[in-house]
Amino acid sequence: MPTEPTVQPGLLPVPDPDADVPVIAMDLGSDAPSLTAFLTDHSRARLHTAALEQLRAIGLHPVPPGAYVPGPVAGRGWSAHLTPGRLEMRAPTHLVYDGNLAAWPAFTEAVIANGWVLFYAGHIELGWGANVVQAMRTAASRGEVLGGIVPARWSPSE
């Protein structure tokens, strides 16, 4: 696992004629062996809790086990700006993520159609080929993910 956040997109299908729901999941990377190698179990648990509390403090909400929608919007001042291969996610007080995001045309179309994304962040086990929605549900069942609806815009170039 990486020691920094990793982000992956996903789509939550909805019945026609509505557009599918674009999902962005961010794994905080706080389980990385290089980060936790010298921590006790108690310290590791405190690190997990502190990371989730930071997300709550900037406006994300708990996701009930088995649910997809994390409740209200992520709070005032949140925004997501997507361009080909990149994502910039901002909270009211700081930059949450500015890095690569490999998306595909259907995801881009869903962002454009909806004008928002479901954003999930926490201790989500994301890996190559991971089903983002299933990984989020698994993390929610453990109480290790928070989320919110974030206004999003797509630009074809930076």
C-alpha positions as CSV (number, residue, x, y, z in Angstrom):
1,M,0.0,0.0,0.0
2,P,1.2,3.5,-0.7
3,T,2.0,6.0,2.0
4,E,0.1,8.7,0.3
5,P,-3.5,8.9,-0.9
6,T,-4.5,7.0,-4.0
7,V,-7.6,7.8,-5.9
8,Q,-9.8,5.7,-8.3
9,P,-13.0,6.5,-10.2
10,G,-16.0,4.3,-10.5
11,L,-19.6,4.4,-11.7
12,L,-22.7,3.5,-9.8
13,P,-25.3,2.4,-12.4
14,V,-28.8,3.9,-12.2
15,P,-31.8,3.0,-14.3
16,D,-32.3,4.7,-17.6
17,P,-32.8,7.5,-18.6
18,D,-30.7,9.0,-15.7
19,A,-27.0,9.3,-16.0
20,D,-24.9,6.9,-13.9
21,V,-23.4,8.3,-10.7
22,P,-19.7,9.1,-10.9
23,V,-17.8,7.9,-7.8
24,I,-14.3,8.9,-6.7
25,A,-12.7,6.9,-3.8
26,M,-9.6,8.0,-2.0
27,D,-7.6,5.6,0.1
28,L,-5.6,7.6,2.7
29,G,-2.6,5.2,2.5
30,S,-2.3,5.1,6.3
31,D,-1.9,1.3,6.3
32,A,1.3,1.4,4.4
33,P,3.9,-1.0,6.0
34,S,6.6,1.7,5.7
35,L,4.3,4.1,7.6
36,T,3.1,1.7,10.3
37,A,6.2,-0.6,10.7
38,F,7.2,0.9,14.0
39,L,3.8,1.6,15.5
40,T,2.1,-0.5,18.1
41,D,-1.4,-1.8,17.5
42,H,-2.8,1.0,19.7
43,S,-0.8,3.7,17.8
44,R,-2.0,2.2,14.5
45,A,-5.6,2.4,15.6
46,R,-5.1,6.0,16.8
47,L,-3.6,6.9,13.3
48,H,-6.7,5.4,11.7
49,T,-9.0,7.3,13.9
50,A,-7.2,10.6,13.6
51,A,-7.3,10.3,9.8
52,L,-11.0,9.8,9.8
53,E,-11.5,12.7,12.3
54,Q,-9.6,15.0,9.9
55,L,-12.0,14.1,7.1
56,R,-15.0,14.7,9.3
57,A,-13.5,18.1,10.4
58,I,-13.4,19.2,6.8
59,G,-17.0,18.3,6.0
60,L,-17.3,14.6,5.1
61,H,-19.9,12.4,6.7
62,P,-20.1,8.8,7.8
63,V,-21.4,6.3,5.3
64,P,-23.9,3.9,6.8
65,P,-23.0,0.2,6.2
66,G,-24.7,-1.1,3.1
67,A,-25.4,2.4,1.8
68,Y,-24.1,4.1,-1.3
69,V,-25.0,7.7,-0.7
70,P,-23.1,9.3,2.1
71,G,-25.7,11.8,3.1
72,P,-25.5,15.5,2.5
73,V,-23.1,17.5,0.4
74,A,-19.6,17.6,1.6
75,G,-20.0,21.0,3.0
76,R,-19.5,24.5,1.6
77,G,-16.4,25.2,-0.5
78,W,-15.8,21.7,-1.7
79,S,-15.1,21.3,-5.4
80,A,-13.7,18.8,-7.9
81,H,-12.1,19.8,-11.2
82,L,-11.3,17.0,-13.6
83,T,-9.3,17.2,-16.7
84,P,-7.9,14.3,-18.9
85,G,-5.8,12.2,-16.5
86,R,-6.1,14.6,-13.5
87,L,-8.2,15.4,-10.5
88,E,-8.0,18.4,-8.2
89,M,-10.2,18.0,-5.1
90,R,-10.5,20.9,-2.8
91,A,-12.1,21.3,0.7
92,P,-12.9,24.7,2.1
93,T,-9.6,25.1,3.8
94,H,-7.1,23.2,1.6
95,L,-6.3,21.0,-1.3
96,V,-7.3,17.4,-0.6
97,Y,-5.9,15.8,-3.7
98,D,-4.1,17.0,-6.8
99,G,-2.9,14.2,-9.0
100,N,-3.5,11.5,-11.5
101,L,-6.9,10.0,-12.2
102,A,-7.4,7.6,-15.0
103,A,-11.0,8.0,-16.2
104,W,-12.8,6.7,-19.2
105,P,-15.5,8.3,-21.5
106,A,-18.5,6.9,-19.6
107,F,-17.2,8.4,-16.3
108,T,-16.5,11.7,-17.9
109,E,-20.0,11.8,-19.4
110,A,-21.5,11.0,-16.0
111,V,-19.5,13.9,-14.4
112,I,-20.7,16.3,-17.1
113,A,-24.3,15.1,-16.9
114,N,-24.6,15.2,-13.1
115,G,-22.3,18.2,-12.2
116,W,-21.2,16.4,-9.1
117,V,-19.4,13.2,-7.8
118,L,-19.9,11.0,-4.8
119,F,-16.6,11.3,-3.0
120,Y,-15.5,8.7,-0.5
121,A,-12.3,8.9,1.6
122,G,-10.9,6.7,4.3
123,H,-9.3,3.3,4.7
124,I,-10.5,1.8,1.4
125,E,-8.6,-1.1,0.0
126,L,-8.0,0.1,-3.5
127,G,-5.7,-1.8,-5.8
128,W,-5.4,-2.3,-9.6
129,G,-8.6,-3.6,-10.9
130,A,-10.5,-3.0,-7.7
131,N,-14.3,-2.5,-7.9
132,V,-14.4,1.0,-6.3
133,V,-18.1,0.7,-5.3
134,Q,-17.5,-2.7,-3.6
135,A,-14.3,-1.5,-1.9
136,M,-16.3,1.5,-0.5
137,R,-19.1,-0.7,0.7
138,T,-16.6,-3.0,2.5
139,A,-14.9,0.0,4.1
140,A,-18.3,1.4,5.2
141,S,-19.2,-1.9,6.8
142,R,-16.0,-1.5,8.9
143,G,-16.8,2.2,9.7
144,E,-13.6,3.3,7.9
145,V,-15.0,5.6,5.2
146,L,-16.6,9.0,5.1
147,G,-18.1,10.8,2.1
148,G,-20.1,13.5,0.5
149,I,-21.5,14.9,-2.7
150,V,-19.0,17.3,-4.2
151,P,-19.8,19.7,-7.1
152,A,-17.6,18.7,-10.0
153,R,-16.7,20.1,-13.4
154,W,-14.9,18.6,-16.4
155,S,-12.5,20.5,-18.6
156,P,-11.3,18.9,-21.8
157,S,-7.8,20.4,-21.2
158,E,-6.0,22.2,-18.3
